[in-house]
Amino acid sequence: MVFCIVGLVIFGILGIFSAKYRRYFRESLHCMRRQLMLKACDTQFDQEMKSKISAKISKKSPSLARFIFRRFVLLSWILLIIMLVSVASLAYGFYNFVAYGNCNGPDSNDFCIYNALLGSVEDKTAAIKPLGPDGNPTIGSSDAPVKIVEVGCFSCPFTKKAETFRKQILDKYGSNVSFTFRIMPLPYHNFSSETAEAAYCALDQNRYWEYHDKLFEYQGNMSIQKLHDIAAELGMDTTKFDSCFDSNKYAEKVKKDYDAGVAAGIFATPTYFVNDRTFVGLKAFSDFENVVASEMEASCHV
């Protein structure tokens, strides 16, 4: 059965380019189906491939052919494990690329193959259209010389990781900065829309920022019930909150938030606009300090 799985992938790919391998793909599929039904593979596919591969290699290296013939099952297992690890690595890299713009993880600037395939992060960042506060929850004065707008998702682990930046920036620069959080619920994250709707229900009771912080605190243990529990934990009017959330009062607004992010060209969260300068996934507080200091200096010369 092991080589049936390996053959299903290998011959499936080769069959795209040559009809010769399509028969092998069909036999792999047939064999695997029978094995899954706890029936013996009636085509002897493994033995056929074992003989074909060994015979082909024996023309160049008889000793290697004998080794492969004797260890065919073990080698099949090794090949299957390598394939599974490769698929998992590709999937993890793609997740990182979609969520953070780099397939190597949030703290890496190393080469990412997806950049070459889909265009560089720098090019995609340059194409983003800056978004302003537009009435979204904001800390600080609208007259502050440095205005920071973060576009994030309550279910995004990278947005959660960047939460410390907001607190550090506000503590250090005070009235010189204003901070706005715009929601962009990413559909491939669990509870992304539900948490966004719940945050707006908290805003109805002027408890947005406390609720905002709790959503990130409980991100790894989120559920619909937890959204209600947070309201009770914060001492909110739970009857009003439950009515707001259960009626999907803000479902349409949350959809518009997402559409606005897509229209702006945002491809990962968190994305920041610092006085209309765009940054995707600032990785350290020093990055923020440099940007804010630069903008404050520029405002002094205006």
Buried (B, 14 or more C-beta within 10 A) or exposed (E): BBBBBBBBBBBBEBBEEEEEBBEBBBBBBBBBEBBEEEEEBEBEBBEEBBEEBBEEBBEEEEEEBEBBBEEBEEBBBEBBEEBEEEEEEEEEBEEBBBBBBBBBEBEEEEEBEBBEEEEEBEEBBEEBEBBEBEEBBBBBEEEBBBBBBBBBBBBBBBBBBBBEBBEEBBEEBEEBBBBBBBBBBBEEBEBBBBBBBBBBBBBBBEBBBBBBBBBBEBBEEBEEEBBBBBBEEBEBBEEEBBEBBEEEBBBEEBEEBBEBBEEBBBBBBBBBBBBEEBBBBBBEBEBBBEBBEBBBEEEEEE
